[in-house]
Amino acid sequence: MGRMHTHRHGKSHSIRPATLRAPSWITLTPAEIEALVIKYAKDGLTPSQIGIKLRDQHSIPLIKPITKKSIGQILEENDLKPEMPEDLENIVNKAVGLQKHLKENRGDNRNVRSLELIEAKVHRLSVYYKKIERIPKTWKYKSVVAQLE
């Protein structure tokens, strides 16, 4: 898959398992896996960090074939789902960091353009999340407000 604002292809990444069956080497039960997800969420890990930890430490490539639920669904059932989606929060944090950089380095015109592209992604993603009612319809990204968070 190509990247949105670059000329690079960006195909270097890990690949999901080809089959959607539960692997034979997993000895944990679905209840134990859900307990691990809840424990890691209470420790403050994001859903993607939980998935990486389960993959690397417990050899669980995907949760859904085993538990029949995704990490997000497990967190939602236990009222541990974050109020802002993880990808939107990461992009907002990236924009805030770039704004701080531009306050100190006013002549950095290349990163002014980068900030414009990042803010465009924030607006595009927020429209999607408002449409599926994941964030409130009144949520609005403002660069000054984002710095205060």
C-alpha positions as a Markdown table, in Angstrom:
| # | Residue | x | y | z |
|---|---|---|---|---|
| 1 | Met | 0.0 | 0.0 | 0.0 |
| 2 | Gly | 1.3 | 3.4 | -0.9 |
| 3 | Arg | 1.7 | 6.2 | 1.5 |
| 4 | Met | -0.6 | 9.2 | 1.3 |
| 5 | His | 1.8 | 12.2 | 1.2 |
| 6 | Thr | 5.1 | 10.6 | -0.1 |
| 7 | His | 6.4 | 9.0 | -3.2 |
| 8 | Arg | 7.6 | 5.9 | -1.4 |
| 9 | His | 5.7 | 2.7 | -1.5 |
| 10 | Gly | 6.1 | 1.7 | 2.2 |
| 11 | Lys | 5.7 | -2.1 | 1.8 |
| 12 | Ser | 8.0 | -3.2 | 4.5 |
| 13 | His | 5.9 | -4.5 | 7.4 |
| 14 | Ser | 5.0 | -7.6 | 9.2 |
| 15 | Ile | 2.3 | -9.8 | 7.5 |
| 16 | Arg | -0.8 | -11.1 | 9.2 |
| 17 | Pro | -1.3 | -14.8 | 9.4 |
| 18 | Ala | -2.7 | -16.2 | 6.2 |
| 19 | Thr | -5.3 | -18.5 | 7.8 |
| 20 | Leu | -7.9 | -17.3 | 10.3 |
| 21 | Arg | -7.8 | -20.5 | 12.3 |
| 22 | Ala | -6.5 | -20.7 | 15.9 |
| 23 | Pro | -2.9 | -22.0 | 15.8 |
| 24 | Ser | -2.2 | -25.4 | 17.3 |
| 25 | Trp | 0.7 | -24.3 | 19.5 |
| 26 | Ile | -1.4 | -21.9 | 21.7 |
| 27 | Thr | -2.1 | -23.5 | 25.1 |
| 28 | Leu | -4.0 | -20.5 | 26.6 |
| 29 | Thr | -7.8 | -20.6 | 26.7 |
| 30 | Pro | -9.9 | -17.7 | 25.4 |
| 31 | Ala | -10.8 | -16.7 | 29.0 |
| 32 | Glu | -7.1 | -16.5 | 29.8 |
| 33 | Ile | -6.3 | -14.4 | 26.8 |
| 34 | Glu | -9.1 | -12.0 | 27.6 |
| 35 | Ala | -7.8 | -11.7 | 31.1 |
| 36 | Leu | -4.3 | -10.9 | 29.7 |
| 37 | Val | -5.9 | -8.2 | 27.4 |
| 38 | Ile | -7.7 | -6.7 | 30.4 |
| 39 | Lys | -4.6 | -6.8 | 32.6 |
| 40 | Tyr | -2.4 | -5.0 | 29.9 |
| 41 | Ala | -5.1 | -2.4 | 29.3 |
| 42 | Lys | -5.3 | -1.6 | 33.0 |
| 43 | Asp | -1.5 | -1.3 | 32.9 |
| 44 | Gly | -2.0 | 1.5 | 30.4 |
| 45 | Leu | -1.1 | -0.1 | 27.1 |
| 46 | Thr | -2.9 | 0.8 | 23.9 |
| 47 | Pro | -4.7 | -1.8 | 21.9 |
| 48 | Ser | -1.9 | -2.1 | 19.4 |
| 49 | Gln | 0.7 | -2.4 | 22.1 |
| 50 | Ile | -1.4 | -5.2 | 23.7 |
| 51 | Gly | -1.4 | -7.0 | 20.4 |
| 52 | Ile | 2.3 | -6.7 | 20.0 |
| 53 | Lys | 2.9 | -7.9 | 23.6 |
| 54 | Leu | 0.7 | -10.9 | 23.0 |
| 55 | Arg | 2.4 | -11.7 | 19.7 |
| 56 | Asp | 6.0 | -11.3 | 21.1 |
| 57 | Gln | 5.6 | -12.7 | 24.6 |
| 58 | His | 2.8 | -15.2 | 24.4 |
| 59 | Ser | 3.1 | -16.3 | 20.7 |
| 60 | Ile | -0.5 | -15.4 | 19.9 |
| 61 | Pro | -0.5 | -14.0 | 16.3 |
| 62 | Leu | -4.2 | -13.0 | 16.3 |
| 63 | Ile | -6.7 | -12.9 | 19.0 |
| 64 | Lys | -9.9 | -13.0 | 17.0 |
| 65 | Pro | -9.7 | -16.6 | 15.7 |
| 66 | Ile | -9.3 | -17.8 | 19.3 |
| 67 | Thr | -11.6 | -15.6 | 21.3 |
| 68 | Lys | -14.0 | -14.7 | 18.5 |
| 69 | Lys | -13.6 | -11.0 | 19.6 |
| 70 | Ser | -11.1 | -8.3 | 18.7 |
| 71 | Ile | -9.0 | -6.5 | 21.3 |
| 72 | Gly | -11.3 | -3.4 | 20.9 |
| 73 | Gln | -14.4 | -5.5 | 21.5 |
| 74 | Ile | -12.9 | -7.0 | 24.7 |
| 75 | Leu | -11.9 | -3.5 | 25.9 |
| 76 | Glu | -15.3 | -2.2 | 25.2 |
| 77 | Glu | -17.1 | -5.0 | 27.1 |
| 78 | Asn | -15.0 | -4.2 | 30.1 |
| 79 | Asp | -15.3 | -0.4 | 29.9 |
| 80 | Leu | -11.5 | 0.1 | 29.2 |
| 81 | Lys | -11.8 | 1.5 | 25.7 |
| 82 | Pro | -10.0 | 4.9 | 25.4 |
| 83 | Glu | -12.2 | 7.9 | 24.7 |
| 84 | Met | -10.2 | 8.9 | 21.6 |
| 85 | Pro | -9.2 | 6.3 | 19.0 |
| 86 | Glu | -5.5 | 5.4 | 19.1 |
| 87 | Asp | -4.6 | 6.5 | 15.5 |
| 88 | Leu | -6.3 | 9.9 | 15.9 |
| 89 | Glu | -4.5 | 10.5 | 19.2 |
| 90 | Asn | -1.1 | 9.6 | 17.7 |
| 91 | Ile | -1.6 | 12.0 | 14.8 |
| 92 | Val | -2.7 | 14.8 | 17.1 |
| 93 | Asn | 0.3 | 14.2 | 19.3 |
| 94 | Lys | 2.5 | 14.3 | 16.2 |
| 95 | Ala | 1.0 | 17.6 | 15.2 |
| 96 | Val | 1.5 | 19.1 | 18.6 |
| 97 | Gly | 5.2 | 18.0 | 18.6 |
| 98 | Leu | 5.7 | 19.6 | 15.2 |
| 99 | Gln | 4.0 | 22.8 | 16.4 |
| 100 | Lys | 6.4 | 23.0 | 19.3 |
| 101 | His | 9.3 | 22.5 | 17.0 |
| 102 | Leu | 8.1 | 25.3 | 14.6 |
| 103 | Lys | 7.7 | 27.7 | 17.6 |
| 104 | Glu | 11.4 | 27.3 | 18.3 |
| 105 | Asn | 12.6 | 27.0 | 14.6 |
| 106 | Arg | 10.6 | 29.6 | 12.7 |
| 107 | Gly | 12.7 | 29.3 | 9.6 |
| 108 | Asp | 11.9 | 25.6 | 9.1 |
| 109 | Asn | 9.7 | 26.0 | 6.1 |
| 110 | Arg | 9.8 | 22.3 | 5.1 |
| 111 | Asn | 8.1 | 21.3 | 8.3 |
| 112 | Val | 5.4 | 23.9 | 7.9 |
| 113 | Arg | 4.3 | 21.9 | 4.9 |
| 114 | Ser | 4.6 | 18.7 | 7.0 |
| 115 | Leu | 2.3 | 20.2 | 9.7 |
| 116 | Glu | -0.3 | 21.1 | 7.0 |
| 117 | Leu | -0.3 | 17.5 | 5.8 |
| 118 | Ile | -0.6 | 16.1 | 9.3 |
| 119 | Glu | -3.5 | 18.4 | 10.1 |
| 120 | Ala | -5.2 | 17.4 | 6.9 |
| 121 | Lys | -5.0 | 13.8 | 8.1 |
| 122 | Val | -6.4 | 14.7 | 11.5 |
| 123 | His | -9.4 | 16.4 | 9.9 |
| 124 | Arg | -10.0 | 13.5 | 7.4 |
| 125 | Leu | -9.8 | 10.9 | 10.2 |
| 126 | Ser | -12.0 | 13.0 | 12.5 |
| 127 | Val | -14.7 | 13.1 | 9.8 |
| 128 | Tyr | -14.7 | 9.3 | 9.6 |
| 129 | Tyr | -14.8 | 8.8 | 13.4 |
| 130 | Lys | -17.7 | 11.4 | 13.7 |
| 131 | Lys | -19.5 | 9.5 | 11.0 |
| 132 | Ile | -19.3 | 6.1 | 12.8 |
| 133 | Glu | -20.0 | 7.9 | 16.1 |
| 134 | Arg | -16.7 | 6.9 | 17.7 |
| 135 | Ile | -16.0 | 10.5 | 18.8 |
| 136 | Pro | -18.6 | 13.2 | 19.6 |
| 137 | Lys | -20.0 | 15.2 | 16.7 |
| 138 | Thr | -18.9 | 18.4 | 18.4 |
| 139 | Trp | -15.2 | 17.3 | 18.6 |
| 140 | Lys | -13.0 | 19.7 | 16.7 |
| 141 | Tyr | -9.3 | 19.8 | 16.2 |
| 142 | Lys | -7.7 | 23.2 | 16.9 |
| 143 | Ser | -4.0 | 23.6 | 17.0 |
| 144 | Val | -4.1 | 25.8 | 20.2 |
| 145 | Val | -6.4 | 23.4 | 22.0 |
| 146 | Ala | -4.3 | 20.4 | 21.0 |
| 147 | Gln | -1.2 | 21.9 | 22.7 |
| 148 | Leu | -3.1 | 22.2 | 26.0 |
| 149 | Glu | -3.9 | 18.4 | 26.1 |
